Amino acid sequence: MNLRKDRILGIDPGTNILGYGIIEQQGQNAKVLTCGVILLKEYENQQTKLREIFLQVQEIVESYQTGVLSIELPFYGKNAQSMLKLGRSQGVAIAAGILMGMEIHEFSAKKIKKSITGNGNASKEQVAHMITRLLNYPVESNYLDATDALATAYCYHLQSKHPGLSDVKMKTWKSFIKDNPEKVSKS
């Protein structure tokens, strides 16, 4: 299979709802190819859900020839059991990506939110609003997991286009301009 490194599959892992989004890099810009969710609530046990994640991620990769997987890291939210389930979902999606020959990149939720909104503590609604504006793409899904997945893919896009930017510690635009004059256009 000839995977395309300019196509990024973003995944927001979950064991009831898994969000996915695919963008294609076009120079400094990105275009949405698709986004949606995999609904897993109907499956009665964890093993069946994980199998379905594995198979559907492979199917998405085959359909769109995506060469890069950008996935959100699980975080400790409500309880340890939820984090364990998220970790399994993430691991199975990564395993499917590895088997398909994809390049794998993981980002924390804070890193994704900060890349998209400028605020690592932004709400899912704020991320959804910004990502639809940044990508000029009206998301038709009622699930914020789909926009979270697009944000995860776009986070990788931003990092790949501006690798040094992720290392910059800044509090305001003014401090960024002062500390990085070579990155600021004077036009």
C-alpha positions in Angstrom: 0.0 0.0 0.0 1.3 3.5 -0.9 0.5 5.7 2.1 0.6 9.4 1.7 2.6 11.4 4.2 0.6 14.5 3.4 -2.6 12.9 4.7 -3.1 13.0 8.5 -5.6 10.8 10.4 -6.4 12.4 13.7 -8.0 10.3 16.4 -9.8 11.2 19.6 -9.9 7.8 21.3 -12.8 6.4 23.2 -14.5 3.1 23.9 -18.1 4.4 23.4 -17.4 7.1 20.7 -14.1 7.4 18.8 -13.7 10.5 16.8 -11.6 10.6 13.6 -10.7 13.3 11.1 -8.5 13.4 8.0 -6.8 16.4 6.7 -4.5 16.8 3.6 -1.5 19.1 3.9 -1.3 21.5 1.0 1.8 23.6 1.6 1.2 25.7 4.7 -2.6 25.0 4.4 -4.7 22.0 5.2 -7.9 20.7 3.7 -10.4 18.4 5.4 -11.1 15.2 3.6 -13.5 13.7 6.1 -14.4 13.5 9.8 -16.8 11.6 11.9 -17.2 9.1 14.7 -17.2 5.4 15.2 -20.1 4.5 17.6 -19.2 1.6 19.8 -22.0 1.7 22.5 -23.9 -1.1 20.8 -21.1 -3.6 21.4 -21.6 -5.4 24.7 -18.0 -6.1 25.8 -14.7 -4.3 25.8 -12.9 -6.9 23.5 -15.5 -6.5 20.8 -15.2 -2.7 21.0 -11.4 -2.9 20.7 -11.6 -5.3 17.7 -14.0 -2.9 16.0 -11.7 0.1 16.6 -8.8 -1.9 15.1 -10.7 -3.0 12.0 -12.3 0.4 11.4 -9.1 2.3 11.7 -7.5 0.0 9.2 -10.5 0.5 6.9 -10.1 4.3 7.1 -6.4 4.2 6.4 -7.0 1.9 3.4 -9.7 4.2 2.0 -7.8 7.5 2.4 -4.2 6.2 2.2 -3.3 8.2 5.3 0.4 8.0 6.2 0.4 9.9 9.5 -1.6 9.1 12.6 -2.0 11.9 15.2 -3.6 10.7 18.3 -4.6 12.2 21.6 -3.0 10.8 24.7 -5.3 9.5 27.4 -5.5 11.6 30.5 -6.7 11.0 34.1 -10.2 12.4 34.1 -13.1 11.0 36.1 -11.3 7.9 37.4 -8.6 5.4 36.8 -10.9 2.9 35.1 -11.9 5.5 32.4 -8.2 6.3 31.8 -7.5 2.5 31.4 -10.3 2.1 28.9 -9.1 5.2 26.9 -5.5 3.9 26.9 -6.7 0.6 25.5 -8.6 2.4 22.8 -5.6 4.5 22.0 -3.3 1.5 22.0 -5.5 -0.5 19.6 -5.7 2.5 17.2 -1.9 2.9 17.3 -1.4 -0.8 16.7 -3.7 -0.6 13.6 -1.7 2.4 12.4 1.7 0.6 13.0 0.4 -2.5 11.2 -0.6 -0.3 8.2 2.9 1.3 8.2 1.8 4.8 9.4 4.0 7.3 11.2 2.6 7.8 14.7 2.5 11.1 16.8 0.9 11.5 20.2 -0.2 14.8 21.7 -1.7 15.7 25.1 -5.2 17.2 25.2 -3.6 20.4 26.6 -1.1 20.6 23.7 -3.9 20.1 21.1 -6.2 22.7 22.8 -3.3 25.2 23.0 -2.4 24.7 19.4 -5.9 25.3 18.2 -7.3 27.9 20.6 -4.2 29.4 22.3 -5.6 28.1 25.6 -4.6 24.6 27.0 -7.8 24.6 29.1 -10.3 25.4 26.3 -13.6 23.6 26.3 -14.6 21.1 23.6 -17.0 23.7 22.3 -14.2 26.3 21.9 -12.0 23.8 20.1 -14.9 22.8 17.8 -15.6 26.5 17.0 -12.0 27.3 16.3 -11.2 24.2 14.2 -14.2 24.7 12.0 -13.0 28.3 11.4 -9.4 27.4 10.9 -10.2 24.7 8.4 -13.2 26.5 6.9 -15.1 23.3 7.2 -18.7 23.0 8.6 -18.7 19.8 10.7 -22.0 17.9 10.3 -21.5 15.5 13.2 -23.3 16.3 16.5 -20.4 14.7 18.3 -17.5 17.0 19.5 -15.3 13.9 19.2 -15.2 14.5 15.5 -13.9 18.1 15.9 -11.5 16.9 18.6 -10.1 14.4 16.1 -9.7 17.2 13.4 -8.0 19.3 16.0 -5.6 16.5 16.7 -4.7 16.1 13.0 -4.3 19.9 12.7 -2.1 20.0 15.8 0.3 17.7 14.0 0.0 19.8 10.8 1.0 22.9 12.8 3.9 21.1 14.5 5.3 19.7 11.2 5.2 23.1 9.5 6.7 25.0 12.5 8.7 22.5 14.5 10.6 25.1 16.6 7.3 26.7 17.7 6.5 23.9 20.0 9.7 24.6 22.1 8.9 28.3 22.5 7.8 29.2 26.0 5.6 32.3 25.8 2.9 33.9 27.8 1.8 36.6 25.4 2.2 37.6 21.7 4.2 40.6 22.8 6.7 38.3 24.6 6.8 36.0 21.6 7.6 38.9 19.2 10.3 40.2 21.6 11.9 36.7 22.0 11.6 35.7 18.3 12.2 38.6 16.0 13.4 36.4 13.2 10.0 34.7 13.1 8.0 37.9 12.8 7.4 39.6 9.4 8.0 43.3 9.3 5.7 43.9 6.3 
